[in-house]
Amino acid sequence: MPVRCHVVTGKGGTGKTTVAAALALSLAADGGHVLLVETEGRQGIAQLFDTPPLPYEERRVAVARGGGEVKALAIDVEAAFLEYLDMFYNLKRAGRALRKMGAIDFATAIAPGLRDVLLTGKIKEAVTRRENGRPVYDAVVVDAPPTGRITRFLNVTNEVSGLARSGPIRAQSDGVMAVFRSPQTAVHVVTLLEDMPVQETADAIAELTAARLPVGSVIVNMATEPLLPASSIARTAEGRLTGADLQPALTAAQLAGIDGLADGLVAEAVEHARRWISQDALRGDVEALGRPLVELPLSSSPIDLGCLFELADRLDGHLRTEVAA
């Protein structure tokens, strides 16, 4: 069964929303129909695609290579609750009255698990929705909560255990878990080559695995390339590069007479070499997690639609090999 529900998580600051958007564009290439779902109410997807704030409605935000399209949806908890009441109890009108009274905010405040049930229920509905016997979407990509909350968010069976042991809420949560624990779901974890994100990635993978939730790829975002020749990185990091070593190049560039320039360049080179060696060691830690791995480069310019398409191209080859396998 191919993966159709791609859940993207990561420590705050790792760029998981950008990765989710690029992943949606990649999956939509060659005529695919993809839904990109936002769950945290930050309107990050609208900002990336330079569109007005997304309503609780599926709207096209991009056309991909080969005529595919990406639609986006920002899940609103109140609107999802009204939809739930209408779907299971035919109480849409009553739900609107409850919203005016503030009862919906009250309900989700005293039962926090209900919020995740509503959010994940909408995701499951989009993944399983069919029209004329065929899935409406080839894939659904979820910009999910960060790693510290992802297992609790997805593991809604535990969340509803204190809310309902039977009835529509329990039935919906069981249906959600049937999708999330199936081969059609993959939870991808975005990280940086820094200590805290790598550790949180390892912790999240362990928690997801213990909860029997399928882990997909680890995506190293904002990876940098070494600016020094590979043969000189170790020597530079050890402090064995001197200003005298740079003099021939500075002379050729007619910069040899600038006071302090050589020493300043040496200091920057040493800092870069040490940072690169540290990142490379963390790369080994990420590889040791045993998950399919892909690296996305650090962009030298602000993230815009063109940059998203470049990242999507990087992900496309990965999807066609590791994830498909």
Short mmCIF file of the C-alpha atoms (twelve columns), coordinates in Angstrom:
data_MODEL
# 
_entry.id   MODEL 
# 
loop_
_atom_site.group_PDB 
_atom_site.id 
_atom_site.type_symbol 
_atom_site.label_atom_id 
_atom_site.label_alt_id 
_atom_site.label_comp_id 
_atom_site.label_asym_id 
_atom_site.label_seq_id 
_atom_site.Cartn_x 
_atom_site.Cartn_y 
_atom_site.Cartn_z 
_atom_site.pdbx_PDB_model_num 
ATOM 1   C CA . MET A 1   0.000   0.000  0.000   1 
ATOM 2   C CA . PRO A 2   1.574   3.341  -1.031  1 
ATOM 3   C CA . VAL A 3   2.040   6.098  1.529   1 
ATOM 4   C CA . ARG A 4   -0.781  8.611  1.161   1 
ATOM 5   C CA . CYS A 5   -0.665  10.411 4.516   1 
ATOM 6   C CA . HIS A 6   2.643   12.226 5.092   1 
ATOM 7   C CA . VAL A 7   2.897   13.708 8.576   1 
ATOM 8   C CA . VAL A 8   5.743   16.229 8.946   1 
ATOM 9   C CA . THR A 9   7.054   17.097 12.401  1 
ATOM 10  C CA . GLY A 10  10.223  18.577 13.839  1 
ATOM 11  C CA . LYS A 11  11.574  20.670 16.674  1 
ATOM 12  C CA . GLY A 12  10.521  24.313 16.541  1 
ATOM 13  C CA . GLY A 13  12.837  26.274 14.277  1 
ATOM 14  C CA . THR A 14  13.828  23.364 12.037  1 
ATOM 15  C CA . GLY A 15  11.630  24.572 9.158   1 
ATOM 16  C CA . LYS A 16  9.032   21.793 9.223   1 
ATOM 17  C CA . THR A 17  6.361   23.998 7.580   1 
ATOM 18  C CA . THR A 18  8.716   24.785 4.690   1 
ATOM 19  C CA . VAL A 19  9.552   21.094 4.318   1 
ATOM 20  C CA . ALA A 20  5.864   20.131 4.405   1 
ATOM 21  C CA . ALA A 21  5.110   22.652 1.644   1 
ATOM 22  C CA . ALA A 22  8.017   21.416 -0.495  1 
ATOM 23  C CA . LEU A 23  6.937   17.816 0.070   1 
ATOM 24  C CA . ALA A 24  3.411   18.646 -1.095  1 
ATOM 25  C CA . LEU A 25  4.775   20.206 -4.287  1 
ATOM 26  C CA . SER A 26  6.973   17.168 -4.884  1 
ATOM 27  C CA . LEU A 27  4.066   14.740 -4.452  1 
ATOM 28  C CA . ALA A 28  1.888   16.834 -6.785  1 
ATOM 29  C CA . ALA A 29  4.404   16.646 -9.643  1 
ATOM 30  C CA . ASP A 30  3.304   14.840 -12.796 1 
ATOM 31  C CA . GLY A 31  -0.388  15.426 -12.249 1 
ATOM 32  C CA . GLY A 32  -0.871  14.562 -8.580  1 
ATOM 33  C CA . HIS A 33  -3.609  16.063 -6.413  1 
ATOM 34  C CA . VAL A 34  -2.318  16.860 -2.938  1 
ATOM 35  C CA . LEU A 35  -3.849  18.455 0.141   1 
ATOM 36  C CA . LEU A 36  -1.531  20.354 2.496   1 
ATOM 37  C CA . VAL A 37  -3.021  20.605 5.990   1 
ATOM 38  C CA . GLU A 38  -2.070  23.073 8.714   1 
ATOM 39  C CA . THR A 39  -2.952  22.092 12.283  1 
ATOM 40  C CA . GLU A 40  -1.506  24.826 14.504  1 
ATOM 41  C CA . GLY A 41  -3.363  27.952 13.336  1 
ATOM 42  C CA . ARG A 42  -0.221  29.947 12.525  1 
ATOM 43  C CA . GLN A 43  -1.095  30.538 8.846   1 
ATOM 44  C CA . GLY A 44  2.463   29.570 7.943   1 
ATOM 45  C CA . ILE A 45  1.331   27.875 4.734   1 
ATOM 46  C CA . ALA A 46  -0.441  31.015 3.499   1 
ATOM 47  C CA . GLN A 47  2.729   33.026 4.115   1 
ATOM 48  C CA . LEU A 48  4.903   30.558 2.212   1 
ATOM 49  C CA . PHE A 49  2.635   30.550 -0.827  1 
ATOM 50  C CA . ASP A 50  1.988   34.312 -0.550  1 
ATOM 51  C CA . THR A 51  -1.783  33.917 -0.323  1 
ATOM 52  C CA . PRO A 52  -4.398  35.468 1.993   1 
ATOM 53  C CA . PRO A 53  -4.988  33.654 5.310   1 
ATOM 54  C CA . LEU A 54  -6.519  30.243 4.699   1 
ATOM 55  C CA . PRO A 55  -10.126 29.665 5.794   1 
ATOM 56  C CA . TYR A 56  -11.551 26.326 6.862   1 
ATOM 57  C CA . GLU A 57  -11.870 25.439 3.202   1 
ATOM 58  C CA . GLU A 58  -9.662  23.573 0.749   1 
ATOM 59  C CA . ARG A 59  -8.162  26.095 -1.666  1 
ATOM 60  C CA . ARG A 60  -5.600  25.710 -4.424  1 
ATOM 61  C CA . VAL A 61  -2.316  27.412 -3.548  1 
ATOM 62  C CA . ALA A 62  0.033   26.092 -6.261  1 
ATOM 63  C CA . VAL A 63  0.227   24.268 -9.582  1 
ATOM 64  C CA . ALA A 64  2.994   21.684 -9.772  1 
ATOM 65  C CA . ARG A 65  5.000   20.298 -12.648 1 
ATOM 66  C CA . GLY A 66  2.925   18.256 -15.084 1 
ATOM 67  C CA . GLY A 67  -0.385  19.865 -14.165 1 
ATOM 68  C CA . GLY A 68  -0.613  18.651 -10.588 1 
ATOM 69  C CA . GLU A 69  -2.066  20.870 -7.909  1 
ATOM 70  C CA . VAL A 70  -1.637  21.569 -4.234  1 
ATOM 71  C CA . LYS A 71  -4.638  22.583 -2.190  1 
ATOM 72  C CA . ALA A 72  -4.261  23.820 1.368   1 
ATOM 73  C CA . LEU A 73  -6.487  23.709 4.429   1 
ATOM 74  C CA . ALA A 74  -6.019  25.374 7.804   1 
ATOM 75  C CA . ILE A 75  -8.060  23.306 10.237  1 
ATOM 76  C CA . ASP A 76  -10.125 25.481 12.543  1 
ATOM 77  C CA . VAL A 77  -11.120 23.641 15.727  1 
ATOM 78  C CA . GLU A 78  -14.493 25.377 16.065  1 
ATOM 79  C CA . ALA A 79  -15.409 24.703 12.433  1 
ATOM 80  C CA . ALA A 80  -14.266 21.093 12.775  1 
ATOM 81  C CA . PHE A 81  -16.447 20.724 15.885  1 
ATOM 82  C CA . LEU A 82  -19.482 22.081 14.010  1 
ATOM 83  C CA . GLU A 83  -18.766 19.678 11.163  1 
ATOM 84  C CA . TYR A 84  -18.473 16.818 13.651  1 
ATOM 85  C CA . LEU A 85  -21.800 17.672 15.315  1 
ATOM 86  C CA . ASP A 86  -23.513 17.847 11.943  1 
ATOM 87  C CA . MET A 87  -21.939 14.622 10.677  1 
ATOM 88  C CA . PHE A 88  -22.693 12.445 13.698  1 
ATOM 89  C CA . TYR A 89  -25.633 14.130 15.412  1 
ATOM 90  C CA . ASN A 90  -27.252 16.369 12.753  1 
ATOM 91  C CA . LEU A 91  -26.772 19.284 15.162  1 
ATOM 92  C CA . LYS A 92  -25.131 21.911 12.973  1 
ATOM 93  C CA . ARG A 93  -27.602 24.620 13.969  1 
ATOM 94  C CA . ALA A 94  -27.260 23.775 17.642  1 
ATOM 95  C CA . GLY A 95  -23.491 23.820 17.245  1 
ATOM 96  C CA . ARG A 96  -23.600 27.402 16.007  1 
ATOM 97  C CA . ALA A 97  -25.540 28.358 19.125  1 
ATOM 98  C CA . LEU A 98  -22.928 26.608 21.248  1 
ATOM 99  C CA . ARG A 99  -20.188 28.596 19.529  1 
ATOM 100 C CA . LYS A 100 -21.937 31.880 20.304  1 
ATOM 101 C CA . MET A 101 -22.163 30.828 23.943  1 
ATOM 102 C CA . GLY A 102 -18.456 29.987 24.035  1 
ATOM 103 C CA . ALA A 103 -19.261 26.377 24.804  1 
ATOM 104 C CA . ILE A 104 -16.875 25.027 22.179  1 
ATOM 105 C CA . ASP A 105 -13.868 26.815 23.704  1 
ATOM 106 C CA . PHE A 106 -14.986 25.576 27.105  1 
ATOM 107 C CA . ALA A 107 -15.310 21.988 25.906  1 
ATOM 108 C CA . THR A 108 -11.874 21.877 24.272  1 
ATOM 109 C CA . ALA A 109 -10.326 23.580 27.327  1 
ATOM 110 C CA . ILE A 110 -11.620 21.048 29.857  1 
ATOM 111 C CA . ALA A 111 -10.990 18.121 27.501  1 
ATOM 112 C CA . PRO A 112 -7.764  18.938 25.582  1 
ATOM 113 C CA . GLY A 113 -7.817  15.523 23.942  1 
ATOM 114 C CA . LEU A 114 -11.001 16.523 22.120  1 
ATOM 115 C CA . ARG A 115 -9.069  19.117 20.130  1 
ATOM 116 C CA . ASP A 116 -6.669  16.502 18.764  1 
ATOM 117 C CA . VAL A 117 -9.569  14.139 18.012  1 
ATOM 118 C CA . LEU A 118 -11.182 16.860 15.882  1 
ATOM 119 C CA . LEU A 119 -7.945  17.749 14.079  1 
ATOM 120 C CA . THR A 120 -6.890  14.179 13.348  1 
ATOM 121 C CA . GLY A 121 -10.451 13.238 12.432  1 
ATOM 122 C CA . LYS A 122 -10.418 15.851 9.670   1 
ATOM 123 C CA . ILE A 123 -7.064  14.577 8.418   1 
ATOM 124 C CA . LYS A 124 -8.381  11.021 8.321   1 
ATOM 125 C CA . GLU A 125 -11.485 12.181 6.440   1 
ATOM 126 C CA . ALA A 126 -9.341  13.861 3.779   1 
ATOM 127 C CA . VAL A 127 -7.106  10.797 3.394   1 
ATOM 128 C CA . THR A 128 -10.044 8.390  3.011   1 
ATOM 129 C CA . ARG A 129 -12.414 10.638 1.043   1 
ATOM 130 C CA . ARG A 130 -13.457 9.095  -2.264  1 
ATOM 131 C CA . GLU A 131 -15.331 10.291 -5.318  1 
ATOM 132 C CA . ASN A 132 -16.606 7.927  -7.993  1 
ATOM 133 C CA . GLY A 133 -14.730 5.131  -6.260  1 
ATOM 134 C CA . ARG A 134 -11.347 6.876  -6.346  1 
ATOM 135 C CA . PRO A 135 -9.478  8.818  -3.657  1 
ATOM 136 C CA . VAL A 136 -10.005 12.560 -4.012  1 
ATOM 137 C CA . TYR A 137 -6.363  13.197 -3.072  1 
ATOM 138 C CA . ASP A 138 -3.329  11.207 -4.130  1 
ATOM 139 C CA . ALA A 139 -1.634  12.348 -0.936  1 
ATOM 140 C CA . VAL A 140 -2.304  14.420 2.165   1 
ATOM 141 C CA . VAL A 141 0.640   16.245 3.767   1 
ATOM 142 C CA . VAL A 142 0.203   17.393 7.367   1 
ATOM 143 C CA . ASP A 143 2.177   20.259 8.885   1 
ATOM 144 C CA . ALA A 144 1.884   18.664 12.306  1 
ATOM 145 C CA . PRO A 145 2.751   19.785 15.854  1 
ATOM 146 C CA . PRO A 146 6.440   19.704 16.883  1 
ATOM 147 C CA . THR A 147 8.289   16.589 18.006  1 
ATOM 148 C CA . GLY A 148 7.597   17.158 21.682  1 
ATOM 149 C CA . ARG A 149 3.860   16.714 21.069  1 
ATOM 150 C CA . ILE A 150 3.642   14.610 17.916  1 
ATOM 151 C CA . THR A 151 3.086   11.174 19.504  1 
ATOM 152 C CA . ARG A 152 0.333   12.472 21.777  1 
ATOM 153 C CA . PHE A 153 -1.263  14.273 18.806  1 
ATOM 154 C CA . LEU A 154 -1.344  11.172 16.620  1 
ATOM 155 C CA . ASN A 155 -2.125  8.625  19.319  1 
ATOM 156 C CA . VAL A 156 -5.738  9.752  19.721  1 
ATOM 157 C CA . THR A 157 -6.904  6.398  21.117  1 
ATOM 158 C CA . ASN A 158 -5.120  7.218  24.366  1 
ATOM 159 C CA . GLU A 159 -6.427  10.775 24.250  1 
ATOM 160 C CA . VAL A 160 -10.090 9.731  24.106  1 
ATOM 161 C CA . SER A 161 -9.816  6.989  26.724  1 
ATOM 162 C CA . GLY A 162 -10.826 9.508  29.348  1 
ATOM 163 C CA . LEU A 163 -13.485 11.085 27.152  1 
ATOM 164 C CA . ALA A 164 -15.458 8.182  25.785  1 
ATOM 165 C CA . ARG A 165 -15.234 4.396  25.862  1 
ATOM 166 C CA . SER A 166 -17.890 4.015  23.187  1 
ATOM 167 C CA . GLY A 167 -20.029 6.069  20.836  1 
ATOM 168 C CA . PRO A 168 -19.148 8.336  17.862  1 
ATOM 169 C CA . ILE A 169 -16.083 9.944  19.467  1 
ATOM 170 C CA . ARG A 170 -14.541 6.556  20.226  1 
ATOM 171 C CA . ALA A 171 -15.517 5.208  16.800  1 
ATOM 172 C CA . GLN A 172 -13.916 8.205  15.117  1 
ATOM 173 C CA . SER A 173 -10.701 7.838  17.100  1 
ATOM 174 C CA . ASP A 174 -10.509 4.148  16.236  1 
ATOM 175 C CA . GLY A 175 -10.950 5.016  12.559  1 
ATOM 176 C CA . VAL A 176 -8.192  7.601  12.810  1 
ATOM 177 C CA . MET A 177 -5.796  5.104  14.385  1 
ATOM 178 C CA . ALA A 178 -6.588  2.553  11.693  1 
ATOM 179 C CA . VAL A 179 -5.239  5.054  9.165   1 
ATOM 180 C CA . PHE A 180 -2.313  6.373  11.213  1 
ATOM 181 C CA . ARG A 181 -1.003  2.906  12.081  1 
ATOM 182 C CA . SER A 182 -1.369  1.569  8.542   1 
ATOM 183 C CA . PRO A 183 1.293   1.449  5.799   1 
ATOM 184 C CA . GLN A 184 -0.429  4.360  4.058   1 
ATOM 185 C CA . THR A 185 0.925   6.747  6.746   1 
ATOM 186 C CA . ALA A 186 4.505   7.902  7.324   1 
ATOM 187 C CA . VAL A 187 5.702   10.351 9.973   1 
ATOM 188 C CA . HIS A 188 8.692   12.312 8.669   1 
ATOM 189 C CA . VAL A 189 10.928  14.105 11.182  1 
ATOM 190 C CA . VAL A 190 12.715  17.329 10.214  1 
ATOM 191 C CA . THR A 191 15.962  18.152 11.984  1 
ATOM 192 C CA . LEU A 192 19.006  20.368 11.827  1 
ATOM 193 C CA . LEU A 193 22.588  19.239 12.373  1 
ATOM 194 C CA . GLU A 194 22.545  20.686 15.894  1 
ATOM 195 C CA . ASP A 195 22.588  18.905 19.251  1 
ATOM 196 C CA . MET A 196 19.060  19.657 20.476  1 
ATOM 197 C CA . PRO A 197 17.174  18.976 17.216  1 
ATOM 198 C CA . VAL A 198 19.066  15.713 16.673  1 
ATOM 199 C CA . GLN A 199 18.328  14.569 20.235  1 
ATOM 200 C CA . GLU A 200 14.634  15.480 19.890  1 
ATOM 201 C CA . THR A 201 14.538  13.594 16.600  1 
ATOM 202 C CA . ALA A 202 15.913  10.473 18.266  1 
ATOM 203 C CA . ASP A 203 13.447  10.825 21.155  1 
ATOM 204 C CA . ALA A 204 10.498  11.334 18.787  1 
ATOM 205 C CA . ILE A 205 11.399  8.274  16.717  1 
ATOM 206 C CA . ALA A 206 11.607  6.158  19.870  1 
ATOM 207 C CA . GLU A 207 8.223   7.427  21.107  1 
ATOM 208 C CA . LEU A 208 6.525   6.973  17.733  1 
ATOM 209 C CA . THR A 209 7.899   3.455  17.412  1 
ATOM 210 C CA . ALA A 210 6.713   2.557  20.920  1 
ATOM 211 C CA . ALA A 211 3.234   3.840  20.009  1 
ATOM 212 C CA . ARG A 212 3.263   1.689  16.836  1 
ATOM 213 C CA . LEU A 213 3.126   4.749  14.589  1 
ATOM 214 C CA . PRO A 214 5.043   4.363  11.301  1 
ATOM 215 C CA . VAL A 215 8.186   6.484  11.053  1 
ATOM 216 C CA . GLY A 216 9.136   7.622  7.553   1 
ATOM 217 C CA . SER A 217 12.220  9.640  6.666   1 
ATOM 218 C CA . VAL A 218 14.522  11.919 8.591   1 
ATOM 219 C CA . ILE A 219 14.905  15.170 6.674   1 
ATOM 220 C CA . VAL A 220 17.997  17.214 7.495   1 
ATOM 221 C CA . ASN A 221 17.052  20.789 6.680   1 
ATOM 222 C CA . MET A 222 19.311  23.795 6.071   1 
ATOM 223 C CA . ALA A 223 22.381  21.625 5.509   1 
ATOM 224 C CA . THR A 224 25.507  23.589 4.602   1 
ATOM 225 C CA . GLU A 225 28.393  22.643 2.342   1 
ATOM 226 C CA . PRO A 226 32.016  23.077 3.517   1 
ATOM 227 C CA . LEU A 227 33.611  26.261 2.194   1 
ATOM 228 C CA . LEU A 228 37.111  24.848 2.635   1 
ATOM 229 C CA . PRO A 229 38.763  22.015 0.699   1 
ATOM 230 C CA . ALA A 230 38.174  18.681 2.389   1 
ATOM 231 C CA . SER A 231 41.923  18.166 2.702   1 
ATOM 232 C CA . SER A 232 42.344  21.291 4.863   1 
ATOM 233 C CA . ILE A 233 39.297  21.189 7.148   1 
ATOM 234 C CA . ALA A 234 40.904  19.125 9.925   1 
ATOM 235 C CA . ARG A 235 44.140  21.137 9.797   1 
ATOM 236 C CA . THR A 236 42.207  24.412 10.014  1 
ATOM 237 C CA . ALA A 237 40.028  23.212 12.896  1 
ATOM 238 C CA . GLU A 238 43.171  22.299 14.835  1 
ATOM 239 C CA . GLY A 239 44.400  25.896 14.507  1 
ATOM 240 C CA . ARG A 240 47.269  25.089 12.138  1 
ATOM 241 C CA . LEU A 241 46.170  27.637 9.513   1 
ATOM 242 C CA . THR A 242 48.106  30.926 9.754   1 
ATOM 243 C CA . GLY A 243 47.898  34.340 8.215   1 
ATOM 244 C CA . ALA A 244 51.074  33.551 6.292   1 
ATOM 245 C CA . ASP A 245 49.290  30.686 4.551   1 
ATOM 246 C CA . LEU A 246 46.794  33.192 3.118   1 
ATOM 247 C CA . GLN A 247 49.312  35.768 1.947   1 
ATOM 248 C CA . PRO A 248 49.794  34.381 -1.597  1 
ATOM 249 C CA . ALA A 249 46.043  34.470 -2.267  1 
ATOM 250 C CA . LEU A 250 45.661  37.917 -0.708  1 
ATOM 251 C CA . THR A 251 48.569  39.206 -2.789  1 
ATOM 252 C CA . ALA A 252 47.001  37.820 -5.963  1 
ATOM 253 C CA . ALA A 253 43.766  39.605 -5.061  1 
ATOM 254 C CA . GLN A 254 45.688  42.828 -4.279  1 
ATOM 255 C CA . LEU A 255 44.526  42.723 -0.653  1 
ATOM 256 C CA . ALA A 256 47.812  41.945 1.038   1 
ATOM 257 C CA . GLY A 257 48.285  45.413 2.507   1 
ATOM 258 C CA . ILE A 258 45.086  45.521 4.616   1 
ATOM 259 C CA . ASP A 259 45.932  45.351 8.311   1 
ATOM 260 C CA . GLY A 260 44.349  42.488 10.226  1 
ATOM 261 C CA . LEU A 261 42.648  40.980 7.183   1 
ATOM 262 C CA . ALA A 262 44.647  37.752 7.169   1 
ATOM 263 C CA . ASP A 263 44.164  37.150 10.887  1 
ATOM 264 C CA . GLY A 264 40.439  37.889 10.605  1 
ATOM 265 C CA . LEU A 265 40.039  35.436 7.733   1 
ATOM 266 C CA . VAL A 266 41.953  32.782 9.670   1 
ATOM 267 C CA . ALA A 267 39.624  33.204 12.673  1 
ATOM 268 C CA . GLU A 268 36.543  32.822 10.450  1 
ATOM 269 C CA . ALA A 269 38.039  29.777 8.717   1 
ATOM 270 C CA . VAL A 270 38.795  28.091 12.044  1 
ATOM 271 C CA . GLU A 271 35.255  28.742 13.315  1 
ATOM 272 C CA . HIS A 272 33.750  27.378 10.075  1 
ATOM 273 C CA . ALA A 273 35.949  24.264 10.099  1 
ATOM 274 C CA . ARG A 274 35.101  23.453 13.709  1 
ATOM 275 C CA . ARG A 275 31.388  23.972 13.084  1 
ATOM 276 C CA . TRP A 276 31.556  21.726 10.014  1 
ATOM 277 C CA . ILE A 277 33.329  18.928 11.901  1 
ATOM 278 C CA . SER A 278 30.729  19.161 14.687  1 
ATOM 279 C CA . GLN A 279 27.874  18.984 12.156  1 
ATOM 280 C CA . ASP A 280 29.485  16.071 10.376  1 
ATOM 281 C CA . ALA A 281 29.665  14.146 13.655  1 
ATOM 282 C CA . LEU A 282 25.948  14.813 14.196  1 
ATOM 283 C CA . ARG A 283 25.303  13.565 10.673  1 
ATOM 284 C CA . GLY A 284 26.652  10.242 11.835  1 
ATOM 285 C CA . ASP A 285 24.220  10.304 14.772  1 
ATOM 286 C CA . VAL A 286 21.334  10.925 12.378  1 
ATOM 287 C CA . GLU A 287 22.430  8.103  10.082  1 
ATOM 288 C CA . ALA A 288 22.578  5.799  13.106  1 
ATOM 289 C CA . LEU A 289 18.829  6.269  13.603  1 
ATOM 290 C CA . GLY A 290 18.373  3.826  10.739  1 
ATOM 291 C CA . ARG A 291 15.727  5.782  8.825   1 
ATOM 292 C CA . PRO A 292 15.763  6.893  5.161   1 
ATOM 293 C CA . LEU A 293 17.674  10.160 5.113   1 
ATOM 294 C CA . VAL A 294 17.611  13.179 2.828   1 
ATOM 295 C CA . GLU A 295 19.358  16.546 3.168   1 
ATOM 296 C CA . LEU A 296 17.955  19.879 2.004   1 
ATOM 297 C CA . PRO A 297 20.368  22.783 1.469   1 
ATOM 298 C CA . LEU A 298 20.423  26.049 3.370   1 
ATOM 299 C CA . SER A 299 18.906  28.764 1.191   1 
ATOM 300 C CA . SER A 300 20.912  31.939 0.797   1 
ATOM 301 C CA . SER A 301 17.728  33.943 0.159   1 
ATOM 302 C CA . PRO A 302 14.290  34.197 1.821   1 
ATOM 303 C CA . ILE A 303 12.004  31.228 1.196   1 
ATOM 304 C CA . ASP A 304 9.660   31.934 -1.706  1 
ATOM 305 C CA . LEU A 305 7.754   29.784 -4.208  1 
ATOM 306 C CA . GLY A 306 10.838  29.359 -6.408  1 
ATOM 307 C CA . CYS A 307 12.829  28.095 -3.438  1 
ATOM 308 C CA . LEU A 308 10.006  25.698 -2.514  1 
ATOM 309 C CA . PHE A 309 10.126  24.193 -6.014  1 
ATOM 310 C CA . GLU A 310 13.902  23.722 -5.709  1 
ATOM 311 C CA . LEU A 311 13.449  21.901 -2.409  1 
ATOM 312 C CA . ALA A 312 10.632  19.866 -3.969  1 
ATOM 313 C CA . ASP A 313 13.007  18.706 -6.707  1 
ATOM 314 C CA . ARG A 314 15.458  17.527 -4.023  1 
ATOM 315 C CA . LEU A 315 12.699  15.581 -2.292  1 
ATOM 316 C CA . ASP A 316 11.370  14.109 -5.526  1 
ATOM 317 C CA . GLY A 317 14.310  11.768 -6.091  1 
ATOM 318 C CA . HIS A 318 14.207  10.694 -2.465  1 
ATOM 319 C CA . LEU A 319 10.502  9.897  -2.656  1 
ATOM 320 C CA . ARG A 320 10.946  7.849  -5.800  1 
ATOM 321 C CA . THR A 321 13.603  5.662  -4.160  1 
ATOM 322 C CA . GLU A 322 13.635  5.430  -0.366  1 
ATOM 323 C CA . VAL A 323 9.992   6.176  0.467   1 
ATOM 324 C CA . ALA A 324 8.557   4.222  -2.455  1 
ATOM 325 C CA . ALA A 325 10.681  1.232  -1.467  1 
# 
